[in-house]
């Protein structure tokens, strides 16, 4: 049997089961042509192997590569001043209504070149890759006009090619109302639907379409128009839903068969039930919850009771979740939201893949799936969520190609 890569003397956390880690100890895994060709007990390795590269896992744990399924990674400028404002008592809504927040980033991002956007985002993606991220979603949303929105998506694609990481791009034109459309939200939604979405689709730059359905964002009726336009182009949808209030955003996402509904702090049980019926993933974003000092926890018990798959992501953005550590988000999902460590790891692998429409491609260790892998120097998979500030990655692979490798001595 020919193989490009053999990883032996490892324990596997396959994440293939509905619950738990899917543990397989004293195991090995073979990769051929970028996909998992075989996995099982090392003593059962096929005879007559012809292997190009062999890795000694030295008793570490091999998991699926991590998936950051909600980020705003590409932007220009800084919003650290908002941190001070929030500490002084200003709310997210206060800052946004005063012209800060998203609109502050829009001004800087519109002024940035493609090369400048790539350069600014490069350290962020490098940090995530060093923690085992092999697939990432990157949204636009800081242009709010067609040329800059497309430039953000181009930057995202260029970063993926540079790092060898799979990047799924999401058009978030309906993120905020640009200043030139003040008081004319419906006119802006007209432009998103008639110009921005068709341009992104024609350029092949949008894998999905998102919107911010919120009092400081866009109404359910305006969101429907965006989703109808996306549906006409054959693009799947996602939604920033019920983060600051219950506008029924999660139920709206479910109505359109959205890949995911994200944030969900104020989602009702009726909306959760709708997500379950639609098969829509609930994406939890503890970084934004923490940075905004939110007190309303997402309805975790209801999500569990209705069997809604839960994903966890960084929500990496310049204002409300300036975070480039998905491992930290796993810890925070446990401590702030009450997830179990096995739920948290599934949330950044199996369920995160589903949130990007990639369930049949990645997020688990199974024969035939893409060889997106992470090898960790840990005693047990629970360690990935339990520790703070650790650096456990040994090596990661995306499609069988090395993405990140730690430099370890001693």
C-alpha positions in Angstrom: 0.0 0.0 0.0 1.4 3.4 -1.0 1.1 6.4 1.3 2.4 9.9 1.4 2.4 10.2 5.1 2.4 7.7 8.1 1.8 9.0 11.6 2.4 6.3 14.1 2.7 5.9 17.9 -0.2 8.3 18.5 -3.6 8.2 20.2 -6.4 9.4 18.0 -9.3 11.6 19.0 -11.4 11.0 15.9 -14.4 13.2 16.9 -16.4 10.8 14.8 -18.9 9.9 17.5 -22.0 11.9 18.5 -20.5 12.4 21.9 -17.1 12.0 23.5 -13.7 12.2 21.8 -13.8 9.0 19.7 -10.6 7.8 21.4 -8.4 5.2 19.8 -5.2 4.6 21.7 -1.9 3.2 20.4 -2.9 4.0 16.9 -1.6 5.1 13.5 -2.9 7.0 10.5 -2.1 6.9 6.8 -2.5 9.8 4.3 -2.6 9.4 0.5 -3.3 12.1 -2.0 -4.3 14.6 0.7 -6.9 12.3 2.3 -7.0 9.9 5.2 -6.4 6.5 3.6 -6.4 4.3 6.7 -6.5 4.6 10.5 -6.6 2.1 13.3 -4.6 0.3 15.9 -0.9 0.5 15.1 -0.5 -3.2 15.4 -3.0 -3.6 12.6 -1.1 -1.4 10.1 -1.4 -2.9 6.6 1.6 -5.0 5.4 3.9 -3.9 2.6 3.6 -0.2 3.2 5.5 2.1 0.8 5.6 5.4 2.8 7.1 8.7 1.6 7.2 10.4 5.1 6.9 8.7 8.5 6.2 10.7 11.7 6.8 9.3 15.1 4.0 10.8 17.3 5.8 9.8 20.5 2.6 9.1 22.3 0.9 12.4 21.5 -2.7 12.9 20.4 -3.8 13.4 16.9 -7.1 15.3 16.3 -8.8 16.8 13.3 -7.3 20.2 12.5 -9.2 22.9 14.3 -11.7 25.0 12.4 -12.4 28.7 13.2 -15.8 29.1 11.6 -16.6 32.8 12.4 -13.9 35.5 11.9 -13.6 39.0 10.6 -9.8 38.5 10.2 -9.2 41.1 7.4 -9.3 44.7 8.5 -7.2 47.9 8.8 -6.9 50.4 11.6 -7.3 50.0 15.4 -10.2 50.2 17.8 -8.3 49.9 21.1 -9.8 53.2 22.2 -13.2 51.4 22.4 -11.8 49.1 25.1 -11.2 52.2 27.3 -14.6 53.6 26.4 -16.3 50.3 27.5 -14.4 50.3 30.7 -15.6 53.8 31.4 -19.2 52.6 30.9 -20.1 53.0 27.2 -22.0 50.2 25.7 -21.4 48.6 22.3 -24.6 50.3 21.1 -23.4 53.7 22.5 -20.1 53.5 20.6 -21.8 52.4 17.4 -24.3 55.2 17.5 -21.6 57.8 18.0 -19.9 56.7 14.7 -17.4 54.3 16.3 -17.4 50.5 16.2 -17.8 48.9 12.8 -17.8 52.3 11.0 -14.5 53.3 12.5 -13.0 50.1 10.9 -14.7 50.8 7.6 -13.0 54.1 7.2 -9.5 52.6 7.7 -10.3 49.5 5.6 -11.5 51.5 2.7 -8.2 53.4 2.6 -6.1 50.3 2.7 -4.7 48.5 -0.4 -5.0 44.8 -1.0 -1.3 44.4 0.0 -1.9 46.4 3.2 -4.9 44.3 4.2 -3.0 41.0 3.6 0.0 42.3 5.6 -2.2 43.4 8.5 -4.0 40.1 8.6 -1.0 37.9 8.2 0.1 37.9 11.9 -3.5 37.1 13.0 -3.7 34.0 10.7 -0.2 32.9 11.7 -1.2 32.9 15.4 -4.3 30.8 14.6 -2.3 28.4 12.5 0.2 27.9 15.3 -2.7 26.7 17.4 -3.7 24.0 15.0 -6.3 25.8 12.8 -6.4 24.3 9.3 -9.7 25.8 8.1 -11.0 29.3 8.7 -14.0 31.4 7.7 -13.2 35.0 6.9 -15.9 37.6 6.4 -15.9 40.9 4.6 -18.1 43.7 6.2 -15.6 46.5 6.7 -16.0 48.0 3.2 -19.8 48.6 3.0 -19.2 49.4 -0.7 -18.5 46.9 -3.4 -14.9 47.5 -4.3 -13.7 47.3 -0.7 -15.9 44.3 0.2 -14.4 42.5 -2.8 -10.9 43.6 -1.8 -11.4 42.1 1.7 -12.5 38.8 0.1 -9.5 38.8 -2.2 -7.2 39.3 0.7 -8.8 36.4 2.5 -8.2 34.1 -0.5 -4.6 35.3 -0.9 -3.9 34.5 2.8 -5.3 31.0 2.4 -3.0 30.3 -0.5 0.0 31.8 1.3 -0.6 29.7 4.5 -1.9 26.5 2.8 -5.0 26.8 4.9 -8.5 26.3 3.6 -10.3 29.7 3.7 -14.1 29.9 3.3 -15.1 33.5 2.4 -18.4 35.1 3.5 -19.8 38.3 2.1 -21.1 40.5 5.0 -22.1 43.6 3.1 -25.1 44.0 5.5 -22.9 44.5 8.5 -23.7 48.2 9.3 -25.1 51.2 7.5 -22.4 53.2 5.9 -22.4 56.9 6.6 -23.2 57.9 3.1 -26.5 56.0 3.5 -27.5 57.5 6.8 -31.3 57.4 7.2 -31.6 55.3 4.0 -31.1 51.7 5.1 -33.5 50.3 2.5 -31.6 52.0 -0.2 -28.4 50.5 1.0 -29.9 47.0 1.1 -31.0 47.6 -2.5 -27.3 48.2 -3.4 -26.2 45.1 -1.4 -28.7 42.9 -3.3 -28.4 44.4 -6.8 -24.7 45.2 -7.0 -22.6 43.8 -4.2 -23.8 40.2 -4.1 -23.9 39.7 -7.9 -20.3 41.2 -8.1 -18.9 38.9 -5.4 -20.7 35.9 -6.9 -19.5 36.7 -10.5 -15.9 37.0 -9.2 -16.2 33.7 -7.4 -15.2 35.4 -4.1 -18.2 34.5 -1.9 -18.8 31.0 -0.4 -21.7 32.3 1.7 -23.6 35.4 2.6 -24.1 36.8 6.1 -25.9 39.8 7.7 -26.1 41.5 11.1 -29.8 41.3 12.2 -30.0 43.6 15.2 -31.3 46.9 16.4 -28.0 48.6 15.5 -27.8 46.5 12.3 -30.6 45.5 10.0 -34.2 44.5 10.5 -35.6 41.1 9.9 -37.3 42.4 6.8 -34.1 43.8 5.4 -32.3 40.6 6.3 -34.9 38.6 4.3 -34.1 40.7 1.2 -30.4 39.9 1.5 -31.2 36.2 2.0 -33.6 36.2 -1.0 -30.9 37.7 -3.2 -28.3 35.2 -1.9 -30.8 32.3 -2.6 -31.3 33.6 -6.1 -27.6 33.3 -6.7 -27.4 29.8 -5.1 -25.3 31.0 -2.2 -25.8 29.6 1.4 -26.5 32.0 4.2 -25.4 32.6 7.8 -26.6 35.1 10.3 -25.4 37.2 13.2 -28.5 36.5 15.3 -29.9 37.6 18.6 -26.7 38.9 20.0 -28.0 42.0 21.7 -31.8 41.4 21.6 -34.3 38.9 20.5 -35.5 39.9 17.0 -36.2 36.3 16.1 -32.9 36.2 14.1 -32.2 32.5 14.8 -35.7 31.5 13.6 -35.2 33.6 10.5 -31.9 31.9 9.8 -33.6 28.5 10.3 -36.4 29.5 7.9 -33.7 30.0 5.2 -31.9 26.8 6.0 -28.9 28.8 7.1 -25.6 27.0 7.7 -25.3 28.7 11.0 -26.8 31.2 13.4 -24.1 33.0 15.4 -24.0 34.6 18.9 -27.5 33.7 20.1 -27.3 35.2 23.6 -31.0 36.3 23.4 -32.4 33.5 21.2 -35.7 32.1 22.5 -36.5 28.4 22.9 -38.9 28.6 20.0 -36.0 29.9 17.8 -33.8 27.1 19.1 -36.4 24.5 18.2 -36.5 26.1 14.7 -32.7 25.7 14.4 -33.0 22.0 15.3 -35.6 21.4 12.7 -33.5 23.2 10.0 -30.3 21.5 10.9 -28.7 24.9 11.4 -25.5 25.1 13.6 -25.4 27.4 16.6 -22.1 29.2 16.6 -21.1 30.4 20.1 -18.7 33.3 20.4 -17.4 33.6 23.9 -14.8 36.2 23.0 -17.4 38.8 22.1 -19.5 37.8 25.2 -16.5 38.4 27.4 -15.2 41.6 25.8 -18.7 43.2 25.9 -19.1 42.1 29.5 -22.4 40.5 28.5 -24.4 38.8 31.2 -27.0 37.0 29.1 -25.6 33.5 28.4 -26.7 31.7 25.2 -29.4 29.1 25.8 -27.0 26.2 26.1 -29.5 23.9 27.9 -32.1 24.5 25.2 -29.6 23.9 22.5 -28.6 20.6 24.1 -32.2 19.6 24.7 -33.2 20.2 21.1 -30.0 18.5 19.7 -28.7 21.6 18.0 -25.0 21.2 17.1 -22.9 23.8 18.8 -19.7 25.3 17.2 -17.3 27.7 18.9 -15.2 30.3 17.0 -12.9 33.3 17.8 -15.0 36.0 16.1 -11.6 37.6 15.6 -12.4 41.3 15.0 -10.9 44.6 15.9 -13.4 45.8 18.4 -15.5 43.2 20.2 -13.3 40.1 20.1 -9.7 41.0 19.3 -8.6 37.4 19.8 -6.4 35.1 17.8 -6.6 32.0 20.1 -9.2 29.4 19.3 -7.8 27.3 22.2 -8.7 30.2 24.6 -12.2 30.2 23.1 -12.5 26.5 23.9 -11.6 27.3 27.5 -14.0 30.2 27.7 -16.8 28.2 26.2 -16.4 25.8 29.1 -16.0 28.4 31.9 -18.4 31.0 30.6 -21.1 28.9 28.9 -20.8 25.5 30.6 -19.7 23.3 27.7 -17.9 20.1 28.6 -14.3 19.8 27.2 -15.4 17.1 24.7 -18.3 19.4 23.5 -15.8 22.3 23.1 -13.4 20.2 21.0 -16.3 18.9 18.8 -17.4 22.6 18.5 -14.1 23.5 16.9 -13.9 20.5 14.7 -17.0 18.4 13.7 -19.7 21.0 14.3 -17.5 23.9 13.0 -17.1 21.9 9.7 -20.9 21.7 9.5 -21.2 25.4 10.1 -19.2 26.0 6.9 -20.9 23.3 4.8 -17.9 21.0 5.1 -19.2 18.2 7.2 -18.5 15.6 4.5 -14.9 16.9 4.0 -13.3 17.6 7.3 -13.7 18.0 11.1 -13.4 14.3 11.9 -10.8 11.6 11.5 -12.3 9.1 9.1 -11.2 7.3 5.9 -11.8 9.4 2.8 -12.0 12.7 4.6 -9.4 15.4 3.9 -6.2 15.0 5.9 -6.6 18.1 8.1 -4.8 17.0 11.2 -3.2 18.4 14.4 -0.7 16.5 16.5 -0.5 17.7 20.1 1.9 17.2 23.0 -0.9 16.6 25.6 -1.9 13.8 28.0 -5.6 13.8 26.9 -7.8 15.8 24.5 -9.5 17.5 27.4 -6.2 19.4 27.9 -6.9 21.5 24.9 -9.8 23.2 26.7 -8.6 23.0 30.2 -5.3 24.9 30.1 -4.8 28.6 29.5 -1.9 30.1 27.6 -0.4 26.8 26.6 1.4 25.9 23.4 0.7 22.2 22.8 0.8 22.0 19.0 3.6 19.8 17.5 2.6 19.8 13.8 -0.5 20.4 11.8 -1.4 19.4 8.2 -4.0 20.7 5.8 -4.8 18.3 3.0 -1.8 16.3 4.1 0.6 19.3 3.7 2.3 20.7 6.7 0.8 24.0 7.9 2.6 24.7 11.2 5.3 22.9 13.2 6.5 23.8 16.6 10.2 24.4 17.4 10.8 22.3 20.5 14.1 21.8 22.3 15.1 19.6 25.3 
